[in-house]
Amino acid sequence: MREALAAFRRFWPLTRGDRRWLVAIVACVVVSALAETAAILLFADLTDNALKAGSLSAFWGPAAAWLGVAALGALVGYLGNSLATWTAERFVLRLRAGVFRHVQGLPPHFFQKHRQGDLVERLTGDVEAIEQMVVSGAVGTVSAAFSAVFYACAAFWLRWDLALATFVLAPLFLLAARRFSGRIKQTSQDERTADGAITAVVEESLGNIVLTQAYNRRRDEEKRLDAEARAWMRASVRGARLSEMYEQFVEVVETLCVLAVIGLGVWEISAGRMTLGQLLAFAAFLGYLYPPIRGLGQLGLTATAATAGAERITEILDAEPAVTDPAEPVPAWPVRGWVGFHGVSFRYPESHRASLRDVTFTAGPGELVVVTGASGAGKSTLSKLLTRFYDPSTGAICLDGVPLPDVPLEFLRENIALLPQETLVLNGTIRENIGCGRPGATDTEIEQAARDAAAHDFIAALPDGYDTGIAPGTAALSGGQLKRVAIARAILRSAPVLVLDEPTAGLDAVAARQVVQPLRRLMAGRTTLMITHDLSLAPDADRVLVVDRGRLVEAGTHAELVARGGVYARLATPLPGAIAEQTPAVVPDETMILRW
């Protein structure tokens, strides 16, 4: 219960804008409980004065009052329940938006540690579980408490001695709930974890459907899903059994209480100390009293189960962003595009070795700087630091002489256009995919960017043109065409600094040649940092930087570095005989075929 209270205190501030509505809901609950209490008392009056005496004249007054009370209770109950649902959904909306906003600011390594499907489950099922505890749970607790107090007071008013005798068993409900809470929490945690794992497996399998089919992994994927589904089923069945066990125990306790009331009531009626109407009213009050008491125990179990979801959401909210906006940001200025790395070293969180060591270089407007080196040398880390996904461990990175930590993140990323290695596609139309480079761009500007990217012709040839829908993994466009759509997006952004991370990766020779000219137009007049293994554009570069094991080991023009005969010369020069070994000069015999 301590964990549930801590989770409640953590998320209760999110109700700040709706607390007046929560008060209104509680008021509706109070009026509804009063209406029910009045209806029971009117029923007792009808029983003793109209039914027992057979008097029709004694019927009309209490009957009309009962009908009026019932109508009032129904109206108030409808308003209260509708308002409670609306308030609960507003809380879910606010919490989900807050968690999603926080997730969007987390560094890349956070998403490498957590499966995407599990994060989806946290933003859906776990968020709703927290609402069940904070909003619905709070309203339910207050409602049950008020109802229990009203019905208990009415029962005491009728016969306090009988009420004391029957209330002795009431604590059994709360004791049972406490007994079951620990096991239910663990079961709920297992069920939510398994639910997230199922979502992750389905998402991963559908995202890699080509790999699954090409390597005959269908049965393996089915086994993965079956294993996670069985874990979820075991947890779900355990939870259902515990809940059902609690419900059946409560039913037995309630039956025992009702039988005790009837037995005592028969004794009291036979002794002339109680009327039939009073007995029926007393039994009705107990009938209305026990569900709220049982509900209080059930709400405790719900809060305990929701704690598992709260812990999973708290793990996300407690994850710290790698970078934050400066407390005193510099004012916006017309960025020219001077980029400077000064003694920059960096180590990824939880990594034991540095990815960059004492890197220093500068790039100015209109310059093309190619960064190359072996895989894992630290090239792409430069792009993550320049776009400020991370800050350097030591050293400084400057834009127009201003250290990046002093620049607002939104302003920085508006002035640095990133073309990542993976061609990123939004689920929408081609027009929307290009237009997201600069929100608010006109159709004319979008089409001009597509022309500059050599994409307009193939887009116009599509049946729906710029309104053609595409999505991640789409087959509507080829890899080269998608790359040109991404280049059009970067052209539309028109940022003074451009970062290209492996712009021709994954493209064949023909597709790579098709994007070269759009890339040249994109780079014109901008400070361009191109991270690449493809050195076809290196001869045009103002400088080539060679990174090896996190250090900048060579810098110069393509011709200078080739003449120097160092690391770059080995990267730029094909291995002798590599092509000849792959191209037989004569019709191969069996020995040559085996060697091939």
Phi, psi and omega in degrees: 000331179297319179295322179296319179294321178296318179295320179299314179296328181293321188255352180301323179304339180291348179272004188306319183284350186240012186291331177294327177288326177296321176297318178297321179296316179298320177300318177298321179296317180298313180297320180295319179294320177297320179297318178296318179298315178297321180297321180293318178295321176295325177296319178298319179297316178299320182296313185282326188258334182251305184292311184294322180272347183067032183260116179289327181294330178281356183274320193294318182297303178298326181295316179296319179296320180297317179297318179296317179297320180295318179296317178298316179298321180294316180297312181295320178298319178298313180298316181296316181292320178296316180294323179295319179295316180298317180294319179297317181292327175295323177296314178301315180300315183291317181293315181297319179297319180295317179294318180296319178298319180292318180299321182295341179264002182279153185286163183303324184294337177297319182283342174283335180274338184242134178291140185298320180297324179293322177295323177299316180296323179293324181281352180244281185297316182293323177297318180292327177295322179295321177299320180300330180274315190277313184264296180300321180294316179296314179297317180296322179295313180296318180298313181295321181295313179298315181299315180298319180295313181299311184291326178292317179298319179295320178295318177297322180296323179288304180209100185293326182292318177294323180297316179299320181295322183273337182282350181300328183275351184301319181300342179299329179297313182290323178296320179295318179298319179294323180297323185272343192299316183298316181291324180291323179299312180297320179295319179296320179297316179297321182293319181290322177296316179293323178297316177297323179294322178298313179301319181295316181297315180298315181296316180295318182294315180291327178289336180244038185297327179295315178298318181300315182284319184292327182254019176051049182260015184300315181293323178298317179294323177296323178293320177300312181295320181297319180297315180290322180294323178292323176297318177296318182297317180298315180294319181295317180294319177300315179297318180296320180295317180296316179297318181293322178299317178297315181299317182291324176298316180297320179301318180296318180296318179297317179299318179299318179295316181296318178297322178297319179296314181297316180298313178295323180295319178299319179297317181292321179294318180296332178271359178077016181264001184206142178267165179296320179298319178296319179297315180296320178295319179297316178297323179295319178299319177294322178298324177279335184285317187293323177302317175298320179295317177297323179296324178298319177294319179294323178296326175298319177293321178297317179296321179295316178295322180291338179300326178298316177294322180296322179296322180289323176289321179298324178301322178290312184293334179277349177290128184273135171299147179289330180225155177223162176293146180294149178295323178232082184291152176287151177295155177297148179215160177287103186291131177269323176116016175285124181242133180222128171256125185233100178059042188277127171233150183204139174229129180294148176304138179068008174264147183264354180228153180284139177275331177226144180226113170050054181271129180224126172193166177227158176215139184244173180304135179083356182269144172249117178246117179265130177247123182223174181153176181292161177299137180082008182283341180114012184296308184293338177298327178301318181292324179294325179284321182292323177273003173060047164285333175222163171254149180299150173291318174220163181088186183215148173241132185236148172242116186054036179083357180263124177302136184302324179297346178269356185258130176304139184301316182297318179294318180301313186282343171289335184255003174231114179266126181253127172249094187289166181299315177278130179286109185273130183233134174271155176280095183181198180275167176298321179301316180293324180293321177285317185295338180291348175296329176211094181305136180095358179295145180281165177299323179297317179293322179296315181292326177293321176296322178293322177297316180296333179268009182057036181247346187297319186297312182287332176291316181296333181283346179289149182305321180256007176056229182290348179267010177293130180279136175226163182207166175305131183079014183295149176255004182291330182232153176282171179299319179294322179293318177298322179297320179290329173296319178294323177294320177299321177299316180291323178297317180297327180295326174054046179276148181289341179241134184234131177241117180250117180253104181050063186294340180250012181296138178079003181255145174283176186300320182293313180295323179297319179294328181291335181264353183297310182297316174301324178295319179298318178294323180295321184281342186302125176077001182250157169281115187242126173248109182253118178259118190200153167266338181280110185263021181293332179266357183300321179300335179273352186285146174291325177211151174241128177250132180249121180253132180221118180053042175084358181248148174275104188262338180214148176208139180159185177282167179303312183296318181297317184287324177295317180294331183289332175074029181262217183298316182296320180300322178290324178289325185275343184257123178298150176297138181300132176078005183297319181284321182298324180294334183266354184235095179298137182275340181230171177296122188287142170271187185298321180296318180294324179297317179297319179293324179296000000 
